Amino acid sequence: MTDFNALSDRDFVTRYASVVEHSPWVVERAAARRPFDDLAEGILAVLADATPEERLSVIRAHPELAGRAAIAGTLTAASQSEQASAGLDRMTPEAFERFHSLNAAYRERFGFPFVICVRRTDRAGILRAMADRLTNDAETEVATAIDEIGHIVRLRLETLP
């Protein structure tokens, strides 16, 4: 593993910017906070200290599961691989419609996409979580989404070449 504390700020950001979906500012701030003992915790501490608006921007940077970006082929490589690992790239029309319906209901209720670490579950688990989490209040759901982003960051760090 690369000694992340020994990298220049520029090299640190270049290496790790992709672990937080479309939010390189998180890694830029983490670079300035080094040294720290645990890379994931160092990055996630930035998110914990971010303003509520900044945390929402990180949540909103995530694509909908089996959504338009997946259909159009514009997901990041990490998101594409993660969604494929849960079989979201090979669904029946009925399953796709269920995802689409839940995605729309979730976005309507909370104003951001449903976020879950898909590599920790399967398609049925994702659908169950989507339906269950629709009953959450907004504050709980923001906290849950941020927690899921933490799992995503950790797994992305583990799989970096």
ChimeraX commands (.cxc) that place a marker at each C-alpha (Angstrom):
marker #1 position 0.00,0.00,0.00 radius 0.5
marker #1 position 1.15,3.51,-0.79 radius 0.5
marker #1 position 2.33,5.60,2.16 radius 0.5
marker #1 position -0.44,8.17,1.82 radius 0.5
marker #1 position 1.17,10.49,4.37 radius 0.5
marker #1 position 4.38,10.71,2.31 radius 0.5
marker #1 position 2.65,11.75,-0.93 radius 0.5
marker #1 position 2.62,15.35,-2.03 radius 0.5
marker #1 position -0.81,16.98,-1.74 radius 0.5
marker #1 position -1.14,16.83,-5.51 radius 0.5
marker #1 position -0.24,13.13,-5.70 radius 0.5
marker #1 position -2.53,12.35,-2.76 radius 0.5
marker #1 position -5.48,14.03,-4.48 radius 0.5
marker #1 position -4.66,12.40,-7.83 radius 0.5
marker #1 position -4.50,8.96,-6.25 radius 0.5
marker #1 position -7.56,9.16,-3.98 radius 0.5
marker #1 position -9.96,11.73,-5.49 radius 0.5
marker #1 position -12.15,9.05,-7.07 radius 0.5
marker #1 position -13.01,7.31,-3.79 radius 0.5
marker #1 position -15.65,9.94,-2.99 radius 0.5
marker #1 position -18.05,10.06,-5.93 radius 0.5
marker #1 position -17.58,13.28,-7.94 radius 0.5
marker #1 position -16.40,15.11,-4.80 radius 0.5
marker #1 position -12.62,15.62,-5.00 radius 0.5
marker #1 position -12.86,18.52,-2.53 radius 0.5
marker #1 position -13.21,15.96,0.27 radius 0.5
marker #1 position -9.85,14.40,-0.61 radius 0.5
marker #1 position -8.28,17.83,-1.15 radius 0.5
marker #1 position -9.21,18.80,2.40 radius 0.5
marker #1 position -7.99,15.45,3.72 radius 0.5
marker #1 position -4.62,16.01,2.06 radius 0.5
marker #1 position -4.21,19.22,4.03 radius 0.5
marker #1 position -5.01,17.46,7.33 radius 0.5
marker #1 position -2.32,14.81,7.13 radius 0.5
marker #1 position -0.69,13.02,8.78 radius 0.5
marker #1 position -3.30,10.59,10.04 radius 0.5
marker #1 position -3.13,6.91,10.96 radius 0.5
marker #1 position -6.02,5.59,8.90 radius 0.5
marker #1 position -6.62,6.76,5.34 radius 0.5
marker #1 position -10.36,6.06,5.30 radius 0.5
marker #1 position -10.91,7.70,8.66 radius 0.5
marker #1 position -8.88,10.72,7.56 radius 0.5
marker #1 position -11.02,11.16,4.44 radius 0.5
marker #1 position -14.30,10.52,6.26 radius 0.5
marker #1 position -13.40,13.00,9.02 radius 0.5
marker #1 position -13.56,15.72,6.36 radius 0.5
marker #1 position -17.07,14.62,5.48 radius 0.5
marker #1 position -18.06,14.55,9.15 radius 0.5
marker #1 position -16.78,18.11,9.58 radius 0.5
marker #1 position -18.40,19.39,6.38 radius 0.5
marker #1 position -21.38,21.69,6.42 radius 0.5
marker #1 position -24.83,20.16,5.96 radius 0.5
marker #1 position -24.92,21.61,2.44 radius 0.5
marker #1 position -21.56,20.06,1.60 radius 0.5
marker #1 position -22.68,16.65,2.89 radius 0.5
marker #1 position -25.80,16.92,0.75 radius 0.5
marker #1 position -23.64,17.73,-2.27 radius 0.5
marker #1 position -21.70,14.49,-1.72 radius 0.5
marker #1 position -24.93,12.50,-1.44 radius 0.5
marker #1 position -26.31,14.17,-4.57 radius 0.5
marker #1 position -23.11,13.34,-6.47 radius 0.5
marker #1 position -24.04,9.64,-6.33 radius 0.5
marker #1 position -25.94,8.15,-9.27 radius 0.5
marker #1 position -29.33,6.53,-8.92 radius 0.5
marker #1 position -29.08,2.77,-8.82 radius 0.5
marker #1 position -29.96,1.32,-12.22 radius 0.5
marker #1 position -30.86,4.87,-13.22 radius 0.5
marker #1 position -30.30,7.09,-16.24 radius 0.5
marker #1 position -26.52,7.21,-15.89 radius 0.5
marker #1 position -26.36,3.41,-15.89 radius 0.5
marker #1 position -28.58,3.20,-18.96 radius 0.5
marker #1 position -26.60,5.90,-20.77 radius 0.5
marker #1 position -23.28,4.29,-19.81 radius 0.5
marker #1 position -22.02,7.43,-18.06 radius 0.5
marker #1 position -21.36,5.99,-14.59 radius 0.5
marker #1 position -17.88,6.30,-13.15 radius 0.5
marker #1 position -15.88,3.10,-13.49 radius 0.5
marker #1 position -16.23,2.48,-9.75 radius 0.5
marker #1 position -20.02,2.95,-9.77 radius 0.5
marker #1 position -20.40,0.77,-12.85 radius 0.5
marker #1 position -18.41,-2.04,-11.24 radius 0.5
marker #1 position -20.29,-1.70,-7.95 radius 0.5
marker #1 position -23.72,-1.76,-9.58 radius 0.5
marker #1 position -22.72,-4.74,-11.72 radius 0.5
marker #1 position -21.56,-6.61,-8.60 radius 0.5
marker #1 position -25.15,-6.48,-7.33 radius 0.5
marker #1 position -26.58,-7.52,-10.71 radius 0.5
marker #1 position -28.10,-4.12,-11.42 radius 0.5
marker #1 position -26.80,-4.25,-14.97 radius 0.5
marker #1 position -28.79,-7.41,-15.78 radius 0.5
marker #1 position -32.37,-7.08,-14.60 radius 0.5
marker #1 position -35.71,-8.09,-15.97 radius 0.5
marker #1 position -37.96,-5.28,-17.17 radius 0.5
marker #1 position -40.10,-5.82,-14.05 radius 0.5
marker #1 position -37.13,-5.48,-11.69 radius 0.5
marker #1 position -35.91,-2.42,-13.57 radius 0.5
marker #1 position -39.37,-0.85,-13.25 radius 0.5
marker #1 position -39.38,-1.55,-9.50 radius 0.5
marker #1 position -35.99,0.19,-9.15 radius 0.5
marker #1 position -37.19,3.10,-11.26 radius 0.5
marker #1 position -40.37,3.48,-9.18 radius 0.5
marker #1 position -38.51,3.36,-5.86 radius 0.5
marker #1 position -35.80,5.73,-7.12 radius 0.5
marker #1 position -38.47,8.25,-8.13 radius 0.5
marker #1 position -40.34,7.96,-4.82 radius 0.5
marker #1 position -37.10,8.29,-2.86 radius 0.5
marker #1 position -35.89,11.34,-4.80 radius 0.5
marker #1 position -39.32,12.96,-4.47 radius 0.5
marker #1 position -39.32,12.42,-0.69 radius 0.5
marker #1 position -35.72,13.38,0.10 radius 0.5
marker #1 position -34.42,15.42,-2.85 radius 0.5
marker #1 position -31.36,13.23,-3.41 radius 0.5
marker #1 position -30.63,9.75,-4.76 radius 0.5
marker #1 position -30.84,6.62,-2.65 radius 0.5
marker #1 position -27.31,5.68,-1.54 radius 0.5
marker #1 position -26.31,2.24,-0.35 radius 0.5
marker #1 position -23.05,0.34,-0.49 radius 0.5
marker #1 position -24.18,-2.19,-3.08 radius 0.5
marker #1 position -21.11,-4.36,-2.57 radius 0.5
marker #1 position -22.41,-5.19,0.91 radius 0.5
marker #1 position -25.78,-6.52,-0.25 radius 0.5
marker #1 position -27.64,-7.93,-3.24 radius 0.5
marker #1 position -30.44,-6.75,-5.50 radius 0.5
marker #1 position -33.18,-8.01,-3.16 radius 0.5
marker #1 position -31.47,-6.36,-0.19 radius 0.5
marker #1 position -31.21,-3.09,-2.07 radius 0.5
marker #1 position -34.89,-3.13,-2.98 radius 0.5
marker #1 position -35.84,-3.96,0.61 radius 0.5
marker #1 position -33.63,-1.15,1.94 radius 0.5
marker #1 position -35.08,1.34,-0.57 radius 0.5
marker #1 position -38.63,0.54,0.51 radius 0.5
marker #1 position -37.75,0.54,4.22 radius 0.5
marker #1 position -35.78,3.77,4.12 radius 0.5
marker #1 position -38.62,5.63,2.45 radius 0.5
marker #1 position -40.21,5.69,5.92 radius 0.5
marker #1 position -37.25,7.55,7.46 radius 0.5
marker #1 position -37.29,11.24,8.26 radius 0.5
marker #1 position -34.88,13.44,6.29 radius 0.5
marker #1 position -32.32,13.79,9.09 radius 0.5
marker #1 position -32.11,10.02,9.58 radius 0.5
marker #1 position -31.83,9.46,5.87 radius 0.5
marker #1 position -28.99,11.96,5.43 radius 0.5
marker #1 position -27.11,10.25,8.26 radius 0.5
marker #1 position -27.78,6.82,6.75 radius 0.5
marker #1 position -26.61,7.95,3.30 radius 0.5
marker #1 position -23.40,9.40,4.77 radius 0.5
marker #1 position -22.79,6.16,6.68 radius 0.5
marker #1 position -23.24,4.20,3.43 radius 0.5
marker #1 position -20.82,6.55,1.68 radius 0.5
marker #1 position -18.32,5.68,4.40 radius 0.5
marker #1 position -18.63,1.99,3.50 radius 0.5
marker #1 position -18.25,2.84,-0.19 radius 0.5
marker #1 position -15.11,4.90,0.47 radius 0.5
marker #1 position -13.53,2.11,2.53 radius 0.5
marker #1 position -14.21,-0.52,-0.12 radius 0.5
marker #1 position -12.98,1.72,-2.94 radius 0.5
marker #1 position -9.76,2.34,-1.02 radius 0.5
marker #1 position -9.30,-1.42,-0.58 radius 0.5
marker #1 position -9.60,-2.00,-4.32 radius 0.5
marker #1 position -7.35,0.78,-5.59 radius 0.5
marker #1 position -4.46,-0.63,-7.62 radius 0.5
marker link #1:1,2 radius 0.2
marker link #1:2,3 radius 0.2
marker link #1:3,4 radius 0.2
marker link #1:4,5 radius 0.2
marker link #1:5,6 radius 0.2
marker link #1:6,7 radius 0.2
marker link #1:7,8 radius 0.2
marker link #1:8,9 radius 0.2
marker link #1:9,10 radius 0.2
marker link #1:10,11 radius 0.2
marker link #1:11,12 radius 0.2
marker link #1:12,13 radius 0.2
marker link #1:13,14 radius 0.2
marker link #1:14,15 radius 0.2
marker link #1:15,16 radius 0.2
marker link #1:16,17 radius 0.2
marker link #1:17,18 radius 0.2
marker link #1:18,19 radius 0.2
marker link #1:19,20 radius 0.2
marker link #1:20,21 radius 0.2
marker link #1:21,22 radius 0.2
marker link #1:22,23 radius 0.2
marker link #1:23,24 radius 0.2
marker link #1:24,25 radius 0.2
marker link #1:25,26 radius 0.2
marker link #1:26,27 radius 0.2
marker link #1:27,28 radius 0.2
marker link #1:28,29 radius 0.2
marker link #1:29,30 radius 0.2
marker link #1:30,31 radius 0.2
marker link #1:31,32 radius 0.2
marker link #1:32,33 radius 0.2
marker link #1:33,34 radius 0.2
marker link #1:34,35 radius 0.2
marker link #1:35,36 radius 0.2
marker link #1:36,37 radius 0.2
marker link #1:37,38 radius 0.2
marker link #1:38,39 radius 0.2
marker link #1:39,40 radius 0.2
marker link #1:40,41 radius 0.2
marker link #1:41,42 radius 0.2
marker link #1:42,43 radius 0.2
marker link #1:43,44 radius 0.2
marker link #1:44,45 radius 0.2
marker link #1:45,46 radius 0.2
marker link #1:46,47 radius 0.2
marker link #1:47,48 radius 0.2
marker link #1:48,49 radius 0.2
marker link #1:49,50 radius 0.2
marker link #1:50,51 radius 0.2
marker link #1:51,52 radius 0.2
marker link #1:52,53 radius 0.2
marker link #1:53,54 radius 0.2
marker link #1:54,55 radius 0.2
marker link #1:55,56 radius 0.2
marker link #1:56,57 radius 0.2
marker link #1:57,58 radius 0.2
marker link #1:58,59 radius 0.2
marker link #1:59,60 radius 0.2
marker link #1:60,61 radius 0.2
marker link #1:61,62 radius 0.2
marker link #1:62,63 radius 0.2
marker link #1:63,64 radius 0.2
marker link #1:64,65 radius 0.2
marker link #1:65,66 radius 0.2
marker link #1:66,67 radius 0.2
marker link #1:67,68 radius 0.2
marker link #1:68,69 radius 0.2
marker link #1:69,70 radius 0.2
marker link #1:70,71 radius 0.2
marker link #1:71,72 radius 0.2
marker link #1:72,73 radius 0.2
marker link #1:73,74 radius 0.2
marker link #1:74,75 radius 0.2
marker link #1:75,76 radius 0.2
marker link #1:76,77 radius 0.2
marker link #1:77,78 radius 0.2
marker link #1:78,79 radius 0.2
marker link #1:79,80 radius 0.2
marker link #1:80,81 radius 0.2
marker link #1:81,82 radius 0.2
marker link #1:82,83 radius 0.2
marker link #1:83,84 radius 0.2
marker link #1:84,85 radius 0.2
marker link #1:85,86 radius 0.2
marker link #1:86,87 radius 0.2
marker link #1:87,88 radius 0.2
marker link #1:88,89 radius 0.2
marker link #1:89,90 radius 0.2
marker link #1:90,91 radius 0.2
marker link #1:91,92 radius 0.2
marker link #1:92,93 radius 0.2
marker link #1:93,94 radius 0.2
marker link #1:94,95 radius 0.2
marker link #1:95,96 radius 0.2
marker link #1:96,97 radius 0.2
marker link #1:97,98 radius 0.2
marker link #1:98,99 radius 0.2
marker link #1:99,100 radius 0.2
marker link #1:100,101 radius 0.2
marker link #1:101,102 radius 0.2
marker link #1:102,103 radius 0.2
marker link #1:103,104 radius 0.2
marker link #1:104,105 radius 0.2
marker link #1:105,106 radius 0.2
marker link #1:106,107 radius 0.2
marker link #1:107,108 radius 0.2
marker link #1:108,109 radius 0.2
marker link #1:109,110 radius 0.2
marker link #1:110,111 radius 0.2
marker link #1:111,112 radius 0.2
marker link #1:112,113 radius 0.2
marker link #1:113,114 radius 0.2
marker link #1:114,115 radius 0.2
marker link #1:115,116 radius 0.2
marker link #1:116,117 radius 0.2
marker link #1:117,118 radius 0.2
marker link #1:118,119 radius 0.2
marker link #1:119,120 radius 0.2
marker link #1:120,121 radius 0.2
marker link #1:121,122 radius 0.2
marker link #1:122,123 radius 0.2
marker link #1:123,124 radius 0.2
marker link #1:124,125 radius 0.2
marker link #1:125,126 radius 0.2
marker link #1:126,127 radius 0.2
marker link #1:127,128 radius 0.2
marker link #1:128,129 radius 0.2
marker link #1:129,130 radius 0.2
marker link #1:130,131 radius 0.2
marker link #1:131,132 radius 0.2
marker link #1:132,133 radius 0.2
marker link #1:133,134 radius 0.2
marker link #1:134,135 radius 0.2
marker link #1:135,136 radius 0.2
marker link #1:136,137 radius 0.2
marker link #1:137,138 radius 0.2
marker link #1:138,139 radius 0.2
marker link #1:139,140 radius 0.2
marker link #1:140,141 radius 0.2
marker link #1:141,142 radius 0.2
marker link #1:142,143 radius 0.2
marker link #1:143,144 radius 0.2
marker link #1:144,145 radius 0.2
marker link #1:145,146 radius 0.2
marker link #1:146,147 radius 0.2
marker link #1:147,148 radius 0.2
marker link #1:148,149 radius 0.2
marker link #1:149,150 radius 0.2
marker link #1:150,151 radius 0.2
marker link #1:151,152 radius 0.2
marker link #1:152,153 radius 0.2
marker link #1:153,154 radius 0.2
marker link #1:154,155 radius 0.2
marker link #1:155,156 radius 0.2
marker link #1:156,157 radius 0.2
marker link #1:157,158 radius 0.2
marker link #1:158,159 radius 0.2
marker link #1:159,160 radius 0.2
marker link #1:160,161 radius 0.2
view
